[in-house]
Amino acid sequence: MAGVLGGELAEEFGEAMLDILGPPGVPGDGAFEYGLRLSIMYVVGGGTNDIQRGLIARGLGRPR
């Protein structure tokens, strides 16, 4: 569950920071863009979030 939440939070945080701060070359020196690009590893790295949610639901005895 933490992996699904962490991946989605990393992606949403990266998008929000780029919306607020703008493109690279502004505060953060491109670190926020790098974080957004890296966040896909958190989302896909352990299996897609849809698959992870299915496994979580099965573990909790809930329907997919």
C-alpha positions as CSV (number, residue, x, y, z in Angstrom):
1,M,0.0,0.0,0.0
2,A,2.9,2.3,0.8
3,G,4.4,1.7,-2.6
4,V,1.2,2.7,-4.4
5,L,0.7,5.8,-2.3
6,G,4.4,6.8,-2.4
7,G,4.6,6.6,-6.2
8,E,1.5,8.6,-6.7
9,L,2.6,11.2,-4.2
10,A,6.0,11.6,-5.9
11,E,4.4,12.1,-9.3
12,E,1.8,14.6,-8.0
13,F,4.4,16.5,-6.0
14,G,6.7,16.8,-9.0
15,E,3.9,18.1,-11.2
16,A,2.8,20.6,-8.6
17,M,6.3,21.9,-8.1
18,L,6.8,22.4,-11.8
19,D,3.5,24.2,-12.0
20,I,4.5,26.5,-9.2
21,L,8.2,27.1,-10.0
22,G,8.1,26.8,-13.8
23,P,10.7,25.2,-16.1
24,P,14.2,24.1,-15.2
25,G,16.7,26.9,-14.6
26,V,14.6,28.5,-11.8
27,P,14.8,27.7,-8.0
28,G,15.9,24.1,-7.5
29,D,18.2,24.1,-10.5
30,G,16.2,21.4,-12.3
31,A,15.9,19.1,-9.3
32,F,12.1,19.1,-9.3
33,E,12.0,18.2,-13.0
34,Y,14.4,15.4,-12.3
35,G,12.2,14.2,-9.4
36,L,9.2,14.1,-11.7
37,R,11.1,12.1,-14.3
38,L,12.3,9.8,-11.6
39,S,8.8,9.3,-10.1
40,I,7.8,7.0,-12.9
41,M,10.2,4.4,-11.4
42,Y,8.2,4.5,-8.2
43,V,5.0,4.0,-10.1
44,V,6.1,1.2,-12.5
45,G,9.1,-0.2,-10.6
46,G,7.1,-2.6,-8.3
47,G,4.4,-3.3,-11.0
48,T,1.8,-0.9,-12.2
49,N,-0.4,0.7,-9.6
50,D,-3.4,-1.1,-11.1
51,I,-1.8,-4.5,-10.5
52,Q,-0.6,-3.5,-7.0
53,R,-4.2,-2.4,-6.1
54,G,-5.5,-5.7,-7.3
55,L,-3.0,-7.5,-5.1
56,I,-3.9,-5.3,-2.1
57,A,-7.6,-5.9,-2.6
58,R,-7.1,-9.7,-2.9
59,G,-5.0,-9.6,0.4
60,L,-7.8,-7.7,2.1
61,G,-10.5,-10.1,0.8
62,R,-12.1,-7.4,-1.3
63,P,-13.2,-7.6,-5.0
64,R,-10.9,-6.1,-7.5
